[in-house]
Amino acid sequence: MGLSSVASFMQERLLAALASQRSAVDYLEIRLEQSEATAVAFRGRRLEAIDRSFDLAGGIRACHRGGWSFVTFNNLDELQSRVAEAVSQAKLVGDESTELAAVEPVTATVRVALGRDPRGVSLAHKRELLEHYNRLLLEADPRIQTTATSLSDRLRTVWFVNSTGTILEQERLDVTGRFGVIARDGSTIRQGFESVHSRTDFDALVGIEERVLGAAGRALRQLEAKPIPAGTYQVVLDPYLAGVFIHEAFGHLSEADFIYENPRMQQLLERGRPIAISALNVVDDGTVTGQPGTIAYDDEGVPTRRKYLIKDGVLTERLHNRETAGKLGEAPTGNARALGGTYPPLVRMTNTGILAGDTSFEQMIADIDEGVYAVRMLGGQTNGEMFTFAAAEGFMIRNGKIAEPVSDITLTGNVFQTLTDIEAIGSDQVWLSGGCGKGGQSPLPVAVGGPHLRLRNVVIGGR
């Protein structure tokens, strides 16, 4: 059976199952995912995993009188009965009105523009390639104690139909390399990380020795670093940390399922409210070419688009699924995303970042007598509008120049205060790959974006 025949067969099965219960509830959808994946992983010199998997599974969502059900399946022969089960469950829990933002039905097919297809690369070759990179890291310096490295690829085909007439078939490829090291000098232990991602081409993982060794370099530099004294500093964030900051500290607050049942957040995040310096623009954009969070349609069949979460310092939009958009009387944004076919879609970010300003890096640090340059993120947490982030690497800024490395950089603050404490926005915006967790679904592919960002009055806890 050819690819077009397979697609036609899958759609016909889903549409037939949908038709049997279409009028029984207010809304009904079926999502079926077929995936083919490989993964190779080393820990130190030991091959930890080498896998190839093939999966076919899906989920059914029904909504009736505001009550939702979600039922999974992995056998098409059970589809009719599982749809009936989803309908029955939704009727048991619904006790109010169903409010879903209207979306025009669409019929579309989205294909991957393949470069080198990872399915044509043998597992043996993938192992050899990763073993080469892993060995480079282990032999980079005697202080490298161990590694955690992996190469993975996953090609998904997702079929989606719903009771309002949308019929979709979408392909998605994710090719990822992750490279981590632990370095030790006496009692001092440091980590370094690097990752590479492509949506189209296995060759993105070929010839990346310099990037891979960057993980070792970061860990080794931090071995030489002295702990930073605690205090309040002018801080420059590198593009990666600036992007992670806006994703974690502000992006999650913009997810409307967090807002619409939280009166305090509705007040804090009222649209039209000035929330940052007037030069700040923050977007969530599922249309950026080639990025991990780029999607044509979300997992409710809503087309994605660029959304300005903050425009010229003013809160303008938030991120929605169809239900949150309906309940808040706003337009859907294409942000209902699921980790896979057996997960329900949640309100999630796509590619979220700060747009470029007009300040070069040299201009940004030129008038800083004493400050901190914080690079990448080691870890962190948020609690409402409060955040704490640990930088993976850092340097003092002295008399307008990058100076000695420092360690144990932990940045703490209130996101709303921090957005008004921005002093300069760099002209060097980039997108970087990441993975996001929410509701037990992790890591969802996303991108974080930003230029260098200069902040005043940042509280740093040292050691």
Phi and psi in degrees as a GROMACS rama.xvg file:
@    title "Ramachandran Plot"
@    xaxis  label "Phi"
@    yaxis  label "Psi"
@TYPE xy
-72.7487  171.842  GLY-2
-61.2226  -43.0963  LEU-3
-66.0866  -34.59  SER-4
-68.03  -40.2813  SER-5
-61.2559  -46.0451  VAL-6
-61.014  -43.9916  ALA-7
-63.3545  -41.5736  SER-8
-62.0725  -46.2294  PHE-9
-61.8708  -46.7793  MET-10
-63.2344  -40.5142  GLN-11
-63.0353  -40.7821  GLU-12
-63.5975  -43.5762  ARG-13
-66.6014  -43.7098  LEU-14
-65.2226  -37.1282  LEU-15
-65.1182  -42.3816  ALA-16
-66.4431  -38.4691  ALA-17
-64.5445  -43.464  LEU-18
-61.3481  -30.8119  ALA-19
-67.8752  -21.4582  SER-20
-130.173  8.80425  GLN-21
-53.3939  -41.8451  ARG-22
-90.8773  1.26557  SER-23
-81.5023  -19.3013  ALA-24
-137.016  172.219  VAL-25
-70.9272  -33.3308  ASP-26
-153.125  143.983  TYR-27
-147.883  137.458  LEU-28
-142.545  152.328  GLU-29
-131.026  132.314  ILE-30
-126.326  126.552  ARG-31
-122.175  131.222  LEU-32
-122.899  130.366  GLU-33
-112.836  128.379  GLN-34
-135.341  148.759  SER-35
-130.751  126.313  GLU-36
-142.9  151.9  ALA-37
-133.627  154.586  THR-38
-151.089  137.587  ALA-39
-130.454  137.362  VAL-40
-143.711  139.366  ALA-41
-117.401  145.323  PHE-42
-126.693  111.542  ARG-43
62.5994  -134.962  GLY-44
-90.5577  2.11576  ARG-45
-95.4568  129.171  ARG-46
-70.1041  114.212  LEU-47
-90.7493  -32.7682  GLU-48
-157.833  145.525  ALA-49
-148.745  112.102  ILE-50
-136.521  147.416  ASP-51
-130.304  133.037  ARG-52
-135.429  149.63  SER-53
-130.338  128.49  PHE-54
-135.728  147.181  ASP-55
-139.598  113.378  LEU-56
-159.623  165.992  ALA-57
-160.555  -176.684  GLY-58
-141.273  149.973  GLY-59
-121.354  130.307  ILE-60
-118.813  135.987  ARG-61
-128.454  145.297  ALA-62
-132.533  130.238  CYS-63
-144.146  125.116  HIS-64
50.2768  42.4543  ARG-65
80.7737  -3.65236  GLY-66
-98.6177  132.917  GLY-67
-107.287  147.747  TRP-68
-131.174  155.455  SER-69
-141.276  123.196  PHE-70
-128.913  134.291  VAL-71
-102.472  162.927  THR-72
-152.219  153.281  PHE-73
-135.151  18.554  ASN-74
-143.972  116.952  ASN-75
-63.0816  -24.3931  LEU-76
-68.091  -18.734  ASP-77
-96.9603  2.48316  GLU-78
-60.9673  -45.9866  LEU-79
-58.6725  -45.0268  GLN-80
-69.3395  -33.1161  SER-81
-71.8945  -34.8641  ARG-82
-63.841  -43.6428  VAL-83
-61.0954  -37.5478  ALA-84
-65.1194  -42.6573  GLU-85
-62.5235  -42.0728  ALA-86
-62.7169  -44.6231  VAL-87
-61.7002  -42.9288  SER-88
-66.3481  -41.4346  GLN-89
-61.6137  -37.8038  ALA-90
-67.6837  -27.3791  LYS-91
-72.1162  -32.4503  LEU-92
-100.598  -19.2613  VAL-93
-73.7198  132.081  GLY-94
-146.43  20.6664  ASP-95
-145.883  -160.325  GLU-96
-93.4525  149.811  SER-97
-86.2617  124.076  THR-98
-122.901  100.276  GLU-99
-122.081  130.976  LEU-100
-61.7734  138.792  ALA-101
-69.885  139.349  ALA-102
-136.1  134.312  VAL-103
-65.3804  130.774  GLU-104
-64.5995  148.286  PRO-105
-140.493  147.105  VAL-106
-119.633  121.386  THR-107
-155.459  155.956  ALA-108
-126.062  129.45  THR-109
-120.268  119.129  VAL-110
-108.204  156.112  ARG-111
-82.696  132.903  VAL-112
-84.0414  84.4241  ALA-113
-69.3631  136.142  LEU-114
-89.5534  -111.815  GLY-115
-84.081  120.134  ARG-116
-75.7112  120.714  ASP-117
-62.6404  -20.7598  PRO-118
-68.7502  -19.2275  ARG-119
-91.2648  3.11613  GLY-120
-105.608  126.3  VAL-121
-68.7838  153.971  SER-122
-60.4524  -35.2934  LEU-123
-61.9281  -41.4386  ALA-124
-68.7858  -38.6747  HIS-125
-63.1961  -39.4986  LYS-126
-63.7468  -45.1773  ARG-127
-60.7447  -41.6173  GLU-128
-64.43  -46.0758  LEU-129
-67.2313  -38.7179  LEU-130
-60.7958  -37.6466  GLU-131
-61.1512  -49.6204  HIS-132
-65.4061  -40.5334  TYR-133
-61.9828  -41.0833  ASN-134
-65.9817  -39.4272  ARG-135
-56.0493  -43.6221  LEU-136
-68.0785  -44.8931  LEU-137
-63.5126  -31.5493  LEU-138
-98.9652  5.77506  GLU-139
-67.223  -30.6679  ALA-140
-167.624  143.961  ASP-141
-60.4177  -20.3907  PRO-142
-80.7214  -8.96963  ARG-143
-71.7113  116.914  ILE-144
-87.5627  -43.0902  GLN-145
-161.1  174.01  THR-146
-135.731  162.79  THR-147
-139.947  104.752  ALA-148
-128.038  152.055  THR-149
-156.392  150.517  SER-150
-124.246  135.137  LEU-151
-144.787  152.988  SER-152
-144.954  146.581  ASP-153
-148.585  119.617  ARG-154
-107.179  120.327  LEU-155
-113.403  140.33  ARG-156
-119.999  123.749  THR-157
-119.34  124.586  VAL-158
-103.991  137.156  TRP-159
-138.791  131.472  PHE-160
-136.88  148.841  VAL-161
-140.743  172.238  ASN-162
-76.548  -5.58513  SER-163
-98.7141  3.70346  THR-164
107.698  2.24252  GLY-165
-79.4787  136.144  THR-166
-135.098  115.086  ILE-167
-129.534  147.07  LEU-168
-132.386  119.926  GLU-169
-128.76  133.898  GLN-170
-99.5606  148.365  GLU-171
-147.313  130.537  ARG-172
-116.77  134.556  LEU-173
-128.037  121.117  ASP-174
-116.739  124.277  VAL-175
-138.675  136.976  THR-176
-120.558  132.575  GLY-177
-126.343  134.751  ARG-178
-137.456  116.8  PHE-179
-129.434  145.864  GLY-180
-133.65  156.207  VAL-181
-122.779  125.501  ILE-182
-114.193  149.059  ALA-183
-140.843  138.222  ARG-184
-137.814  103.798  ASP-185
64.6889  -123.305  GLY-186
-93.7472  -0.507773  SER-187
-90.7771  125.727  THR-188
-124.18  131.531  ILE-189
-133.423  157.91  ARG-190
-119.513  155.17  GLN-191
-143.139  144.01  GLY-192
-136.659  153.807  PHE-193
-151.683  148.32  GLU-194
-142.061  151.945  SER-195
-133.996  138.662  VAL-196
-141.447  145.019  HIS-197
-141.818  146.55  SER-198
-97.058  -3.7047  ARG-199
-136.817  -19.0215  THR-200
-148.339  121.313  ASP-201
-61.7201  -30.1399  PHE-202
-65.3412  -8.57988  ASP-203
-61.919  -19.4345  ALA-204
-95.7856  2.67863  LEU-205
-102.839  136.205  VAL-206
71.7788  34.5566  GLY-207
-111.099  30.2854  ILE-208
-54.7573  -42.2492  GLU-209
-63.9037  -41.3787  GLU-210
-66.7347  -41.8552  ARG-211
-59.5624  -45.3313  VAL-212
-66.8417  -17.1656  LEU-213
-59.3159  -31.1534  GLY-214
-63.2648  -43.0606  ALA-215
-66.2256  -42.4107  ALA-216
-59.3531  -41.2634  GLY-217
-65.1375  -42.7378  ARG-218
-65.3695  -42.193  ALA-219
-68.3878  -39.0619  LEU-220
-61.9631  -37.4239  ARG-221
-70.571  -23.2305  GLN-222
-63.5189  -30.8778  LEU-223
-85.3154  -11.1686  GLU-224
-79.5565  146.584  ALA-225
-95.6913  144.285  LYS-226
-58.0282  137.966  PRO-227
-77.5059  137.762  ILE-228
-65.5237  139.339  PRO-229
-63.6469  147.288  ALA-230
166.909  -170.855  GLY-231
-110.663  126.932  THR-232
-133.495  158.746  TYR-233
-75.2183  133.748  GLN-234
-130.116  136.306  VAL-235
-108.315  123.032  VAL-236
-93.0367  137.627  LEU-237
-73.1438  167.177  ASP-238
-56.9811  -36.5596  PRO-239
-65.9452  -48.2552  TYR-240
-68.2464  -35.5014  LEU-241
-61.9404  -41.2041  ALA-242
-67.644  -42.2214  GLY-243
-65.0292  -40.4246  VAL-244
-57.1681  -49.1202  PHE-245
-70.8529  -32.3298  ILE-246
-66.0942  -53.0651  HIS-247
-75.3698  -47.8343  GLU-248
-82.1155  -29.4337  ALA-249
-117.609  -38.8945  PHE-250
-58.9541  -44.7195  GLY-251
-65.7739  -31.953  HIS-252
-66.4339  -23.2708  LEU-253
-84.3697  -6.36931  SER-254
-76.6257  118.372  GLU-255
-68.1209  -19.5452  ALA-256
-68.7106  -19.5001  ASP-257
-81.4419  -26.8182  PHE-258
-90.1824  -44.0272  ILE-259
-71.1981  -15.6588  TYR-260
-110.15  16.8414  GLU-261
-126.802  94.4452  ASN-262
-56.3851  -37.4111  PRO-263
-63.9931  -42.9842  ARG-264
-70.7009  -31.056  MET-265
-61.3129  -37.4921  GLN-266
-71.6307  -45.9395  GLN-267
-66.088  -32.7558  LEU-268
-110.373  39.0398  LEU-269
-70.5188  127.864  GLU-270
-62.6252  141.496  ARG-271
92.262  -5.05896  GLY-272
-83.8564  129.121  ARG-273
-63.7552  128.039  PRO-274
-129.051  -10.5054  ILE-275
-154.687  178.011  ALA-276
-61.962  152.39  ILE-277
-67.3563  -16.6425  SER-278
-84.439  -5.28546  ALA-279
-88.5674  129.657  LEU-280
-129.187  125.512  ASN-281
-123.617  131.022  VAL-282
-124.677  154.821  VAL-283
-117.92  118.381  ASP-284
-134.301  104.249  ASP-285
-82.4518  8.07245  GLY-286
-108.241  1.02071  THR-287
-65.8622  126.921  VAL-288
-61.9145  127.653  THR-289
78.6158  5.51833  GLY-290
-91.8383  157.13  GLN-291
-58.5123  -33.9631  PRO-292
-89.7791  5.54512  GLY-293
-76.4463  128.093  THR-294
-142.79  146.253  ILE-295
-78.4754  -44.8752  ALA-296
-134.411  144.471  TYR-297
-80.3321  -174.258  ASP-298
-83.1954  12.8745  ASP-299
-114.964  8.07482  GLU-300
79.7678  17.7434  GLY-301
-93.9899  130.67  VAL-302
-64.9048  141.009  PRO-303
-83.9464  165.415  THR-304
-162.046  174.424  ARG-305
-81.322  130.52  ARG-306
-118.728  131.124  LYS-307
-88.4105  104.719  TYR-308
-71.1694  -40.5717  LEU-309
-129.983  128.379  ILE-310
-128.103  120.186  LYS-311
52.7584  38.6729  ASP-312
84.9471  -1.55911  GLY-313
-109.389  135.558  VAL-314
-68.0702  121.249  LEU-315
-118.233  -44.6115  THR-316
-135.605  166.018  GLU-317
-135.753  172.96  ARG-318
-98.476  135.691  LEU-319
-132.827  152.554  HIS-320
-98.4508  -177.014  ASN-321
-67.2334  -32.8419  ARG-322
-71.936  -47.5525  GLU-323
-64.8946  -36.7044  THR-324
-63.1973  -41.8531  ALA-325
-65.2993  -42.6167  GLY-326
-68.6304  -32.1274  LYS-327
-97.4085  0.620263  LEU-328
67.4588  34.3945  GLY-329
-120.231  169.961  GLU-330
-77.9934  140.603  ALA-331
-64.2528  151.59  PRO-332
-119.707  -3.97462  THR-333
77.603  38.1462  GLY-334
-118.161  22.1896  ASN-335
-89.1118  111.971  ALA-336
-132.695  144.115  ARG-337
-124.198  147.31  ALA-338
-66.5297  -31.4923  LEU-339
-167.118  -178.104  GLY-340
-62.8423  -26.1759  GLY-341
-97.9976  16.9702  THR-342
-118.158  142.116  TYR-343
-75.8676  145.733  PRO-344
-68.9832  139.932  PRO-345
-120.56  165.645  LEU-346
-72.603  115.474  VAL-347
-136.029  154.957  ARG-348
-74.1394  165.412  MET-349
-113.554  -94.4647  THR-350
-115.14  112.402  ASN-351
-118.598  127.837  THR-352
-164.881  170.884  GLY-353
-91.8231  131.307  ILE-354
-78.0846  158.658  LEU-355
-64.986  146.197  ALA-356
-102.576  -144.227  GLY-357
-129.593  19.2227  ASP-358
-110.334  128.221  THR-359
-75.2673  161.435  SER-360
-61.7796  -40.3681  PHE-361
-62.3488  -41.8664  GLU-362
-65.8059  -34.7008  GLN-363
-64.9594  -37.3609  MET-364
-98.7442  -7.2674  ILE-365
-59.1783  -37.6009  ALA-366
-105.343  18.6119  ASP-367
-90.7398  114.625  ILE-368
-72.6481  -46.8301  ASP-369
-145.19  121.208  GLU-370
-156.045  -168.466  GLY-371
-131.642  135.638  VAL-372
-105.283  110.537  TYR-373
-101.862  130.542  ALA-374
-123.635  127.445  VAL-375
56.6316  177.285  ARG-376
-125  134.334  MET-377
-91.8089  -35.1934  LEU-378
179.287  176.778  GLY-379
169.341  178.107  GLY-380
-155.294  157.269  GLN-381
-128.069  152.539  THR-382
-142.789  95.6751  ASN-383
63.9071  -126.246  GLY-384
-88.472  0.000643573  GLU-385
-93.064  145.304  MET-386
-139.99  155  PHE-387
-140.7  122.981  THR-388
-127.125  140.52  PHE-389
-105.852  122.773  ALA-390
-74.9719  144.518  ALA-391
-73.8051  -28.1961  ALA-392
-153.919  154.641  GLU-393
-159.591  161.411  GLY-394
-141.704  147.649  PHE-395
-74.7325  147.915  MET-396
-108.442  123.504  ILE-397
-131.454  124.826  ARG-398
51.728  43.7875  ASN-399
77.5377  12.2618  GLY-400
-129.811  149.966  LYS-401
-71.2692  127.831  ILE-402
-116.419  -139.434  ALA-403
-71.3791  151.515  GLU-404
-70.2414  146.537  PRO-405
-133.029  156.491  VAL-406
-122.381  177.119  SER-407
58.3128  44.6331  ASP-408
-89.215  109.468  ILE-409
-119.159  118.824  THR-410
-101.289  130.708  LEU-411
-129.627  141.169  THR-412
178.316  -174.429  GLY-413
-106.263  126.731  ASN-414
-61.038  -38.051  VAL-415
-68.8345  -37.7769  PHE-416
-66.9249  -41.8836  GLN-417
-63.1425  -37.5333  THR-418
-64.7411  -24.0352  LEU-419
-92.6187  -8.11726  THR-420
-97.9824  10.7637  ASP-421
-72.2067  128.274  ILE-422
-102.231  -26.5957  GLU-423
-158.206  145.041  ALA-424
-119.922  125.17  ILE-425
-70.0684  162.743  GLY-426
-95.3161  9.03907  SER-427
-115.473  48.3226  ASP-428
-65.2695  136.286  GLN-429
-137.529  159.528  VAL-430
-106.625  139.968  TRP-431
-134.145  144.919  LEU-432
-75.1285  149.786  SER-433
-155.667  178.122  GLY-434
-134.83  137.146  GLY-435
-118.679  143.974  CYS-436
-117.086  139.622  GLY-437
-167.509  136.521  LYS-438
58.2208  33.3818  GLY-439
77.1024  9.89195  GLY-440
-114.028  101.963  GLN-441
-155.169  144.399  SER-442
-93.597  123.638  PRO-443
-80.9068  128.223  LEU-444
-63.9567  125.866  PRO-445
-141.608  168.595  VAL-446
-120.77  147.205  ALA-447
-114.509  142.036  VAL-448
-136.8  152.813  GLY-449
175.105  165.008  GLY-450
-98.8986  -178.213  PRO-451
-60.9942  147.365  HIS-452
-136.344  129.722  LEU-453
-107.941  129.526  ARG-454
-122.348  149.953  LEU-455
-107.449  159.598  ARG-456
55.6957  43.3716  ASN-457
-89.521  126.753  VAL-458
-82.0639  122.013  VAL-459
-118.27  125.878  ILE-460
-94.818  118.835  GLY-461
-96.4119  -147.964  GLY-462
